[in-house]
Amino acid sequence: DDLVVLNQNLGLYLKPLAKLLITIILPEKKIVGKMISNWEVMETIKKKINPEVFISLKVCTTSLTKVLLEAEVKSLDERCSIIKKLDGNFIKLSGFQDKFIMTAEPAKIKNIKKSDWEEIFKNKTIYNSNYAGERADTIHITELPTSWFKTTNKSIDDNIKETFSKFGSISRHDIPFLDPYNERINSIMEKGYDVHSEGFKKTSFLAQGLRFDAYIQYSNHSGFCNCIDALKGMKMVRIVSGEEETYYCNFKIDFDRLIFIKYTIVKKGYP
């Protein structure tokens, strides 16, 4: 398989994002009063790829000439197989005599590049590369599931450090929603539900559904680059022993563009 170990203790792995773009070419002659159903388009495409399935499928844009959809599948091999099934094929929609031709191709994944952070930190009147946080040393990761990093024997804080220290020595890290002043969030994490809510909202699902972001500052530039290179174009996968289902997380990664961690350190009085 194309899994790369991220933190085996937590059952966390990395896997390449496998996304594709599907375009439905609409006929030049329009039928007055007849609209294309996005739902029918998606359901028809899903049937075309049986027995394979999409992890996600959504309509990105619609116009008078085409419908553009983005899909995600489990692996790069499966993406190749699905593209072969769809590209150049036709779909038939109810109420239309003509068949609509489809095109399918791999979607380009937008990744941060070295030139991005060089452009930001080149302004020497604002940034001093002698100081941590004012250079390319800190990554910002968002959309991480709390339930994946909270364990009975270790805190989210400890698990984050353990997970991302594989790329290099970490000098500092910060998880904004674990700020000691955020009493409500900490109560949810400790008790598993929101004590300030009533009825259905007072449920453990609230804690399970929480996502957080983390700032991780590496001691040297190589750790920063190693992390960026390892995570870009990837999704996170969680495999739980004894469970058949595999869980996926499309996190987002960037560098600390606002030098957040430096101002947080000053605010909290860290050394």
Buried (B, 14 or more C-beta within 10 A) or exposed (E): EEEEEBBEEBBBBBBBBBBBBBBBEBEEEEEEEEEBEBEEBBEBBBEBBEEBEBBEBEBEEBEEEEBBBBBBBBBBEBBEBBBEBBBEBEBEBEEBEEEBBBBBEEBEEEBBEEEBBEEBBEEEEEBEEEEBBBBBBBBBBEEBBBBBBBEEEBBBBEBBBBBBBEBBEBBBBBBBBBBEEEEEBBBBBEEBBBEEEEEEEEBEEBBEEBBBBBBBBBBEEEBBBBBBEBBBBBBBBBBEEEEEEBBBBEBEBBBBEEBBBBEBBEEEEEE
